[in-house]
Amino acid sequence: MNAKQRKTLEAIFRDPVSPAIVWADIETLLISIGCRCVEGSGSRVRFEKGRMIASFHRPHPDRHAKRYQVRDARMFLKELGIEP
């Protein structure tokens, strides 16, 4: 995990939930911790690590993640044992 990914991780766990996290940064973070990215139809994307799976819809047309997406990413990271 590089410095930018660590900052993204810290932003995901910050309260109140930030609406200013770029979705691509969340994807890069999840891939850097060993998640496999599986493209679905349309804007669907799934991240898998072992038996843990998290499904998301990429935000569009905006590039920033919605608050509920940040919360879902936080929950998935906690389940994987990843916290800042």
PyRosetta script that sets phi, psi and omega in degrees:
from pyrosetta import init, pose_from_sequence

init()
pose = pose_from_sequence("MNAKQRKTLEAIFRDPVSPAIVWADIETLLISIGCRCVEGSGSRVRFEKGRMIASFHRPHPDRHAKRYQVRDARMFLKELGIEP")
pose.set_psi(1, 124.3)
pose.set_omega(1, 179.2)
pose.set_phi(2, -88.5)
pose.set_psi(2, -179.2)
pose.set_omega(2, -175.2)
pose.set_phi(3, -63.2)
pose.set_psi(3, -40.2)
pose.set_omega(3, -179.7)
pose.set_phi(4, -65.5)
pose.set_psi(4, -40.3)
pose.set_omega(4, 178.8)
pose.set_phi(5, -66.8)
pose.set_psi(5, -36.3)
pose.set_omega(5, 177.2)
pose.set_phi(6, -65.2)
pose.set_psi(6, -38.9)
pose.set_omega(6, 177.4)
pose.set_phi(7, -65.1)
pose.set_psi(7, -38.6)
pose.set_omega(7, 177.1)
pose.set_phi(8, -63.6)
pose.set_psi(8, -42.7)
pose.set_omega(8, 178.5)
pose.set_phi(9, -59.7)
pose.set_psi(9, -45.2)
pose.set_omega(9, 178.9)
pose.set_phi(10, -63.5)
pose.set_psi(10, -39.1)
pose.set_omega(10, 179.4)
pose.set_phi(11, -65.7)
pose.set_psi(11, -37.3)
pose.set_omega(11, 179.3)
pose.set_phi(12, -63.5)
pose.set_psi(12, -36.1)
pose.set_omega(12, -176.8)
pose.set_phi(13, -91.5)
pose.set_psi(13, -0.6)
pose.set_omega(13, -180.0)
pose.set_phi(14, -75.5)
pose.set_psi(14, 141.7)
pose.set_omega(14, 174.5)
pose.set_phi(15, -114.5)
pose.set_psi(15, 139.2)
pose.set_omega(15, -2.3)
pose.set_phi(16, -70.0)
pose.set_psi(16, 161.1)
pose.set_omega(16, -176.9)
pose.set_phi(17, -61.6)
pose.set_psi(17, 130.1)
pose.set_omega(17, -177.4)
pose.set_phi(18, -82.0)
pose.set_psi(18, 135.5)
pose.set_omega(18, 174.1)
pose.set_phi(19, -91.8)
pose.set_psi(19, 8.6)
pose.set_omega(19, -173.0)
pose.set_phi(20, -112.3)
pose.set_psi(20, 24.5)
pose.set_omega(20, 178.4)
pose.set_phi(21, -94.9)
pose.set_psi(21, 126.7)
pose.set_omega(21, -179.8)
pose.set_phi(22, -72.2)
pose.set_psi(22, 130.1)
pose.set_omega(22, -176.5)
pose.set_phi(23, -58.1)
pose.set_psi(23, -39.3)
pose.set_omega(23, -179.5)
pose.set_phi(24, -60.3)
pose.set_psi(24, -31.7)
pose.set_omega(24, 177.5)
pose.set_phi(25, -68.4)
pose.set_psi(25, -36.7)
pose.set_omega(25, 177.1)
pose.set_phi(26, -66.5)
pose.set_psi(26, -43.9)
pose.set_omega(26, 178.3)
pose.set_phi(27, -60.1)
pose.set_psi(27, -45.3)
pose.set_omega(27, 179.8)
pose.set_phi(28, -61.1)
pose.set_psi(28, -40.5)
pose.set_omega(28, 178.2)
pose.set_phi(29, -61.8)
pose.set_psi(29, -48.9)
pose.set_omega(29, -178.5)
pose.set_phi(30, -61.7)
pose.set_psi(30, -39.1)
pose.set_omega(30, 178.2)
pose.set_phi(31, -67.9)
pose.set_psi(31, -37.2)
pose.set_omega(31, -178.4)
pose.set_phi(32, -66.8)
pose.set_psi(32, -24.7)
pose.set_omega(32, 179.3)
pose.set_phi(33, -91.8)
pose.set_psi(33, 6.0)
pose.set_omega(33, 173.5)
pose.set_phi(34, 104.1)
pose.set_psi(34, 10.3)
pose.set_omega(34, 177.8)
pose.set_phi(35, -77.9)
pose.set_psi(35, 146.3)
pose.set_omega(35, 175.2)
pose.set_phi(36, -96.7)
pose.set_psi(36, 132.4)
pose.set_omega(36, -179.2)
pose.set_phi(37, -96.2)
pose.set_psi(37, 123.8)
pose.set_omega(37, 179.3)
pose.set_phi(38, -117.6)
pose.set_psi(38, 117.0)
pose.set_omega(38, -179.6)
pose.set_phi(39, -76.2)
pose.set_psi(39, 135.2)
pose.set_omega(39, 175.6)
pose.set_phi(40, -106.7)
pose.set_psi(40, -164.8)
pose.set_omega(40, 178.5)
pose.set_phi(41, -81.5)
pose.set_psi(41, 146.1)
pose.set_omega(41, -179.9)
pose.set_phi(42, 64.7)
pose.set_psi(42, -127.2)
pose.set_omega(42, -177.2)
pose.set_phi(43, -97.0)
pose.set_psi(43, 10.0)
pose.set_omega(43, -178.4)
pose.set_phi(44, -75.8)
pose.set_psi(44, 141.4)
pose.set_omega(44, 176.4)
pose.set_phi(45, -146.2)
pose.set_psi(45, 142.6)
pose.set_omega(45, -178.2)
pose.set_phi(46, -126.4)
pose.set_psi(46, 140.5)
pose.set_omega(46, 177.0)
pose.set_phi(47, -115.9)
pose.set_psi(47, 131.0)
pose.set_omega(47, -177.7)
pose.set_phi(48, -125.5)
pose.set_psi(48, 136.7)
pose.set_omega(48, 171.7)
pose.set_phi(49, -143.8)
pose.set_psi(49, 111.1)
pose.set_omega(49, -173.9)
pose.set_phi(50, 63.5)
pose.set_psi(50, -125.9)
pose.set_omega(50, 178.1)
pose.set_phi(51, -96.8)
pose.set_psi(51, 0.0)
pose.set_omega(51, -179.7)
pose.set_phi(52, -86.1)
pose.set_psi(52, 133.4)
pose.set_omega(52, -178.6)
pose.set_phi(53, -134.5)
pose.set_psi(53, 136.8)
pose.set_omega(53, 173.8)
pose.set_phi(54, -130.7)
pose.set_psi(54, 131.0)
pose.set_omega(54, 179.9)
pose.set_phi(55, -111.6)
pose.set_psi(55, 139.3)
pose.set_omega(55, -179.2)
pose.set_phi(56, -138.5)
pose.set_psi(56, 162.1)
pose.set_omega(56, 166.0)
pose.set_phi(57, -111.3)
pose.set_psi(57, 127.5)
pose.set_omega(57, 177.8)
pose.set_phi(58, -65.0)
pose.set_psi(58, 138.6)
pose.set_omega(58, 178.8)
pose.set_phi(59, -70.2)
pose.set_psi(59, 139.7)
pose.set_omega(59, 175.8)
pose.set_phi(60, -153.8)
pose.set_psi(60, 146.3)
pose.set_omega(60, 3.0)
pose.set_phi(61, -80.7)
pose.set_psi(61, -9.4)
pose.set_omega(61, 180.0)
pose.set_phi(62, -70.2)
pose.set_psi(62, 149.3)
pose.set_omega(62, 179.9)
pose.set_phi(63, -95.0)
pose.set_psi(63, -7.5)
pose.set_omega(63, -179.7)
pose.set_phi(64, -88.9)
pose.set_psi(64, 142.2)
pose.set_omega(64, 178.6)
pose.set_phi(65, -69.8)
pose.set_psi(65, 143.1)
pose.set_omega(65, 174.3)
pose.set_phi(66, -73.7)
pose.set_psi(66, 159.3)
pose.set_omega(66, -178.1)
pose.set_phi(67, -59.0)
pose.set_psi(67, -40.3)
pose.set_omega(67, -179.1)
pose.set_phi(68, -67.3)
pose.set_psi(68, -29.9)
pose.set_omega(68, 177.3)
pose.set_phi(69, -70.0)
pose.set_psi(69, -39.0)
pose.set_omega(69, 177.0)
pose.set_phi(70, -64.4)
pose.set_psi(70, -43.1)
pose.set_omega(70, 178.1)
pose.set_phi(71, -62.5)
pose.set_psi(71, -41.6)
pose.set_omega(71, 178.2)
pose.set_phi(72, -64.8)
pose.set_psi(72, -39.8)
pose.set_omega(72, 177.2)
pose.set_phi(73, -64.4)
pose.set_psi(73, -39.5)
pose.set_omega(73, 177.9)
pose.set_phi(74, -61.8)
pose.set_psi(74, -44.8)
pose.set_omega(74, 179.0)
pose.set_phi(75, -61.5)
pose.set_psi(75, -43.8)
pose.set_omega(75, 179.5)
pose.set_phi(76, -63.1)
pose.set_psi(76, -43.5)
pose.set_omega(76, 178.4)
pose.set_phi(77, -62.7)
pose.set_psi(77, -40.8)
pose.set_omega(77, 177.4)
pose.set_phi(78, -61.9)
pose.set_psi(78, -41.9)
pose.set_omega(78, 178.4)
pose.set_phi(79, -62.2)
pose.set_psi(79, -31.5)
pose.set_omega(79, 178.9)
pose.set_phi(80, -82.8)
pose.set_psi(80, -7.3)
pose.set_omega(80, -180.0)
pose.set_phi(81, 82.9)
pose.set_psi(81, 21.9)
pose.set_omega(81, -179.3)
pose.set_phi(82, -106.6)
pose.set_psi(82, 117.2)
pose.set_omega(82, 176.3)
pose.set_phi(83, -142.6)
pose.set_psi(83, 153.6)
pose.set_omega(83, -179.5)
pose.set_phi(84, -68.8)
pose.dump_pdb("model.pdb")
